[in-house]
C-alpha cells in the first residue's frame, strides 16, 4: 500500500521534478528484503504499470506535453526507462538474495531437526555436544541414562563436571599436555583410536 501510494503521489500533476520519483525505490527495496519474491515482483509490476499509465495520461515528471521539445521528449523517455530499470535492479537482485538466504535457513533447520531426531533415537549411546566456548548444548537420552543427569541439569555447563581432577591429571600425563580440561579435551579429540576415560556419574 505504501509503495503504491508513494508511486501515485510522485506521479500526480505536481511540480515535483524528476528526482523525486526515485523515492519509490526504497519502498521496493524494503519489500524485496521483507516480502516473498512473488509479492515483490507484483509490487514492481504495479509501480511500472502506474508509472506508465500516469505518464501516458500526461501526469508526472516524465509526461510529454505539447510544449515539450523533441530533445526534451527524448530525455524524458530515457529518464523514464532509467527509473524503471533502477526499480528492477534494486528489486530483483535483493529478492533473489533473500530467497537464497531463506532456502539456506530452511535447509539448516531441516538439518537441525534431523540431528535432534538422531539424538533422541540414540538411547543406548551417550552423545554430548558443546558450543564454541565449550558449554554443553546437546545431551542425548543415552547420556542421561549413563550419567544420571537430566539434560536440563547439565546444559550450559562444561563437560569437565564428569571428570575428577585426578582423572584430568592422569590423562594430561598420558597425552603430554598441561593438566587443564580444555587441553586434555583437545588432545583426546585428536586421538585416532580413542582412549579409556573414567567419568563421574551423578
KEVOMI-577817 format. One line per 4 residues: number of its first residue (from 1); their letters; for each residue x, y, z of N, C-alpha, C. Coordinates in steps of 0.001 Angstrom, whole numbers. Each point is the difference from the previous one (the first is absolute). Example, Ala and Ser with C-alpha at 12.3 -4.5 7.8 and 13.67 -1.06 7.14 Angstrom:
residues 2
1> AS> 13190 -5690 7800 -890 1190 0 900 1200 0 | -350 1050 -720 820 1190 60 -770 1090 730
end
This chain:
residues 202
1> XXXX> 837 -1195 0 -837 1195 0 875 1249 0 | 1035 -5 832 899 1163 58 704 223 -1332 | 434 -1090 -626 693 106 -1288 -916 585 -1065 | -1221 -511 -78 -963 488 -996 -350 1462 283
5> XXXX> -229 324 1279 -350 1382 358 1126 964 -363 | 1241 -418 276 1156 849 -332 103 184 -1511 | -223 -1075 -752 74 81 -1467 -1045 961 -549 | -1231 -135 491 -1078 895 -463 335 1443 353
9> XXXX> 508 222 1220 298 1368 443 1044 667 -887 | 1101 -718 -293 1069 640 -772 -358 157 -1475 | -1069 -683 -448 -431 169 -1386 -1253 871 -125 | -397 620 1106 -1116 933 -71 439 1254 -762
13> XXXX> -944 770 -526 385 1198 -766 497 1125 906 | 1098 -289 710 628 996 845 1376 304 -576 | 508 1149 312 1333 361 -500 1047 -612 936 | 142 -1342 -71 867 -711 943 1403 -216 -543
17> XXXX> 181 55 -1284 1316 -239 -581 266 -1481 -205 | 968 -277 -863 315 -1392 -361 584 -769 1175 | 830 646 802 728 -732 1039 -915 -570 1077 | -1146 629 268 -867 -466 1080 -600 -1372 -287
21> XXXX> -156 -354 -1284 -597 -1308 -315 875 -1146 504 | 1286 263 177 888 -1066 472 -198 -312 1484 | -881 763 663 -362 -318 1388 -770 -1317 88 | -527 -460 -1113 -718 -1281 -14 961 -1161 233
25> XXXX> 1254 155 -415 964 -1107 34 242 -541 1412 | 159 842 1042 163 -576 1346 -1170 -867 438 | -1233 363 -410 -1157 -833 331 127 -1374 -648 | 417 -19 -1262 177 -1284 -698 1132 -815 621
29> XXXX> 1084 688 376 1123 -704 636 -394 -610 1325 | -758 742 787 -463 -518 1289 -899 -1214 -213 | -868 93 -982 -895 -1115 -307 793 -1227 -441 | 1037 227 -809 812 -1127 -482 698 -711 1145
33> XXXX> 365 745 1036 688 -602 1141 -956 -684 969 | -1275 389 -16 -931 -505 1002 -1063 -956 -549 | -462 248 -1209 -1144 -749 -528 472 -1157 -883 | -869 -975 -250 328 -1070 -949 251 580 -1394
37> XXXX> 755 -745 -814 396 497 -1317 -1209 300 -877 | -1014 -852 48 -1184 204 -845 -667 1334 332 | -137 291 1296 -623 1262 413 853 1194 -430 | 1312 -146 102 904 1074 -405 -113 276 -1497
41> XXXX> -70 -1057 -805 -132 181 -1445 -1347 610 -370 | -1041 -347 753 -1316 610 -231 76 1501 283 | 712 372 1068 153 1422 309 786 725 -1097 | 1061 -653 -491 781 597 -1090 -879 202 -1235
45> XXXX> -816 -1004 -310 -919 103 -1135 -1023 1115 226 | -509 117 1229 -981 1046 314 623 1385 -165 | 1218 174 500 686 1297 -129 206 343 -1474 | 486 -980 -767 243 238 -1434 -1283 351 -731
49> XXXX> -1084 -727 310 -1286 241 -666 -556 1375 354 | 35 334 1290 -510 1315 437 819 1116 -638 | 1339 -152 41 874 1035 -563 -268 182 -1488 | -141 -1106 -722 -248 80 -1449 -1363 613 -285
53> XXXX> -1023 -480 722 -1362 493 -260 -101 1490 288 | 586 441 1094 -95 1417 353 844 864 -937 | 1144 -527 -442 844 752 -939 -709 158 -1336 | -612 -1073 -496 -741 59 -1269 -1189 958 117
57> XXXX> -578 80 1209 -1141 902 229 435 1458 167 | 1299 246 -80 486 1370 115 291 441 1416 | 126 -960 919 281 316 1399 1438 -371 344 | 536 651 1003 1324 -348 491 1120 688 -737
61> XXXX> 1201 -145 492 1147 725 -559 461 -501 -1366 | -441 -1201 -404 437 -545 -1298 -1008 276 -1112 | -1087 662 327 -1072 233 -984 486 947 -1102 | -399 -322 -1212 345 829 -1167 -1240 811 -374
65> XXXX> 172 1303 -8 -1120 902 -331 233 632 -1371 | -935 837 -411 135 684 -1296 1122 1017 20 | 368 442 1203 1074 981 128 1382 -639 45 | 63 -1321 101 1276 -698 115 682 -70 -1360
69> XXXX> 1266 365 -30 765 -88 -1255 404 -1445 -254 | 487 -257 -1212 414 -1367 -366 1142 -477 881 | 947 865 294 1154 -373 844 -474 -296 1415 | -878 861 521 -535 -234 1345 -791 -1301 53
73> XXXX> -791 -269 -1046 -792 -1232 -36 905 -1223 22 | 1075 47 -760 949 -1124 -19 643 -180 1373 | 352 1123 627 600 -62 1337 -980 -605 1007 | -1270 395 -68 -1009 -519 928 -233 -1501 -199
77> XXXX> 12 -434 -1249 -156 -1440 -278 1174 -779 592 | 1210 542 -167 1197 -658 560 -87 -41 1522 | -409 1109 611 -105 53 1461 -1052 -977 520 | -1114 -141 -745 -1030 -962 400 558 -1424 -38
81> XXXX> 754 -301 -1072 613 -1329 -117 1010 -227 1125 | 766 1036 333 964 -104 1105 -727 -264 1311 | -1115 676 218 -792 -202 1220 -473 -1445 117 | -581 -537 -1094 -495 -1384 27 1158 -980 211
85> XXXX> 1119 238 -684 1183 -875 160 534 57 1426 | 41 1196 585 490 145 1372 -893 -764 975 | -1301 85 -214 -938 -757 847 262 -1501 -110 | 166 -477 -1243 236 -1425 -215 1351 -443 566
89> XXXX> 1035 838 -169 1343 -372 451 124 1 1518 | -874 713 676 -32 -65 1461 -833 -1192 455 | -1146 -151 -607 -964 -995 469 437 -1440 -271 | 363 -311 -1229 244 -1397 -381 1233 -596 687
93> XXXX> 1185 658 -29 1150 -609 697 -222 -152 1506 | -617 1014 643 -281 -107 1435 -901 -1197 263 | -1044 -111 -806 -963 -1075 194 646 -1372 -208 | 854 -117 -1022 697 -1270 -238 925 -341 1160
97> XXXX> 741 997 502 927 -237 1110 -745 -440 1254 | -1120 645 264 -796 -373 1174 -580 -1401 -180 | -402 -333 -1231 -516 -1340 -262 1039 -1075 268 | 1238 243 -427 1094 -950 256 237 -126 1503
101> XXXX> -3 1133 693 228 -19 1450 -1111 -767 719 | -1241 207 -431 -1122 -718 628 115 -1501 -235 | 429 -379 -1221 149 -1434 -280 1103 -613 849 | 1133 710 125 1088 -510 825 -423 -121 1461
105> XXXX> -780 963 460 -505 -51 1374 -931 -1193 186 | -853 -253 -1003 -906 -1149 63 789 -1307 27 | 1041 -102 -845 825 -1210 -16 717 -194 1330 | 464 1099 600 671 -96 1304 -970 -498 1068
109> XXXX> -1244 504 -38 -1000 -467 973 -323 -1481 -207 | -55 -417 -1275 -246 -1421 -291 1123 -865 560 | 1238 469 -178 1153 -747 503 -20 -70 1524 | -371 1115 632 -101 -2 1462 -1061 -980 472
113> XXXX> -1119 -54 -722 -1073 -933 370 480 -1439 -130 | 769 -286 -1059 538 -1353 -171 961 -362 1118 | 850 958 380 946 -252 1088 -748 -250 1306 | -1047 808 274 -787 -198 1224 -678 -1361 4
117> XXXX> -520 -398 -1175 -662 -1302 -90 1006 -1129 246 | 1181 129 -590 1051 -995 219 395 -42 1462 | 118 1170 602 387 97 1406 -1012 -689 896 | -1291 232 -276 -1039 -588 840 -103 -1514 -183
121> XXXX> 335 -475 -1203 -119 -1443 -256 1209 -788 491 | 1094 674 283 1218 -704 449 -42 -189 1514 | -893 -873 454 -180 -174 1444 1104 -846 630 | 700 -810 -783 1043 -857 566 1395 600 -80
125> XXXX> 114 1200 -559 1314 634 -178 -51 1393 619 | 1046 347 724 71 1342 583 564 963 -1045 | -784 1000 -367 457 1026 -930 -71 1341 721 | 1156 628 131 86 1297 672 634 978 -973
129> XXXX> -696 1094 -266 535 1023 -903 268 1277 769 | 958 761 -491 325 1273 657 -37 1140 -1003 | -241 1201 505 50 1207 -812 1458 412 -173 | 210 1118 -707 1364 437 -317 842 238 1253
133> XXXX> -612 477 1082 761 289 1222 46 -1177 965 | -545 -1147 -426 139 -1209 803 -1187 -347 867 | -1036 844 56 -1164 -349 809 -829 -1061 -712 | -526 -943 769 -801 -1065 -601 -1313 571 -530
137> XXXX> -292 -317 -1259 -1270 418 -597 -760 -1185 -580 | 533 -1207 216 -647 -1218 -481 282 -1112 1007 | -1064 -678 434 151 -1061 1000 -1062 -1040 -299 | 419 -1108 -605 -950 -990 -509 -652 -795 1140
141> XXXX> -1139 -663 -295 -618 -884 1005 973 -1085 475 | 873 -464 -917 1006 -980 414 965 584 1016 | 363 1275 -183 876 663 969 -719 182 1330 | -1299 276 -39 -772 141 1235 16 -1295 798
145> XXXX> -222 -1128 -696 -31 -1279 719 1394 -416 462 | 1033 358 -774 1360 -391 377 539 833 1172 | -248 1307 -27 556 883 1018 -963 279 1152 | -1285 -263 -194 -965 206 1076 -537 1417 101
149> XXXX> 423 882 -883 -477 1388 3 -1076 176 -1070 | -994 826 291 -934 424 -1042 697 1069 -838 | -400 121 -1256 651 967 -890 -60 1413 575 | -1132 359 598 -153 1338 548 971 315 1136
153> XXXX> 516 -1038 660 930 216 1115 1406 344 -466 | 369 -431 -1206 1396 168 -431 180 924 -1202 | -1076 280 -746 154 882 -1158 505 1371 457 | 1022 498 -669 624 1266 384 1231 -176 855
157> XXXX> 194 -1218 555 1199 -267 806 1115 -549 -879 | 1215 -10 535 1133 -593 -704 -15 -1515 213 | 447 -792 -978 50 -1457 181 977 -436 1094 | 819 916 484 950 -334 1059 -710 -419 1284
161> XXXX> -1320 269 126 -730 -429 1197 -23 -1525 111 | 284 -711 -1100 -12 -1464 13 1376 -597 267 | 993 839 240 1366 -482 237 529 533 1328 | 707 -869 732 672 463 1219 1311 670 -408
165> XXXX> 543 797 904 1276 650 -282 1110 -1051 -143 | -120 -1085 746 997 -1082 -104 -27 -636 -1391 | -1207 -178 -543 -115 -595 -1330 551 947 -1060 | -268 1307 160 551 981 -930 1520 -22 52
169> XXXX> 567 -97 1217 1456 -44 157 574 -1266 -637 | -685 -1158 190 482 -1268 -581 4 84 -1527 | -1102 504 -567 -88 102 -1450 1014 993 -562 | 207 1113 700 966 993 -485 1402 -575 -25
173> XXXX> 307 -840 985 1327 -632 31 150 -994 -1149 | -1030 -785 -255 45 -969 -1098 76 686 -1364 | -720 1105 -126 -69 693 -1282 1108 1028 -192 | 720 309 1065 1107 956 -89 -451 1442 -155
177> XXXX> -1093 357 688 -483 1380 -29 -137 507 1430 | -218 1314 134 -147 558 1341 -1310 -489 617 | -37 -133 1340 -1181 -572 671 -1181 977 93 | -471 422 -1146 -1171 872 -101 -1013 -718 -882
181> XXXX> -1271 22 405 -1020 -766 -727 -39 322 -1491 | 80 1292 -353 -94 387 -1416 1115 -641 -816 | 1231 11 545 1148 -611 -716 -175 -1512 -108 | -469 -619 1071 -218 -1445 -16 -1079 -366 -1021
185> XXXX> -1090 782 -29 -1098 -270 -941 484 128 -1442 | 808 1031 -278 531 170 -1358 896 -1172 -391 | 826 -433 937 900 -1129 -280 -794 -1288 -202 | -1041 -199 791 -840 -1197 -157 -695 -9 -1359
189> XXXX> -427 1186 -460 -683 89 -1290 919 -392 -1148 | 1310 167 179 962 -327 -1052 489 -1448 76 | -414 -732 1040 416 -1398 135 -649 -834 -1109 | 789 -683 -825 -595 -738 -1127 -869 -1175 421
193> XXXX> 338 -673 1090 -753 -1192 394 -728 190 1317 | -27 1195 509 -701 246 1255 822 -452 1203 | -536 192 1173 700 -336 1235 -1037 -220 1102 | 287 -900 900 -906 -239 1129 62 1164 976
197> XXXX> -1188 478 375 -88 1114 952 -989 -391 1077 | 344 305 1244 -897 -307 1117 -821 1256 314 | -1313 -134 -164 -899 1119 264 -676 -147 1366 | -514 1122 474 -725 18 1274 -1488 169 -316
201> XX> -825 -892 513 -1442 117 -209 -610 834 1122 | -1269 255 -102 -670 798 1024 33 -711 1341
end
